[in-house]
Amino acid sequence: MGVVFDPFRLFVRLMLLAFRLLGYTLTFLVQVVGFIRYRRKDKIYDAFGGYGRAVTDAIADTFREAR
């Protein structure tokens, strides 16, 4: 794992992280509303798992060394 020393590069990465998290959150909320509407409680748990994995991956990618 690389350390980001350039403050401008870190700022850009954090802004991209914010947009990714916003997109993942909106998608998650739409999925949950749709699953509630169609009474699919089992799929809500899958949506939580997918959201958690996506958020974890996005945070990890933010601080991973660029190739």
Beta strands, then each sheet from edge to edge (+ up, - down):
end
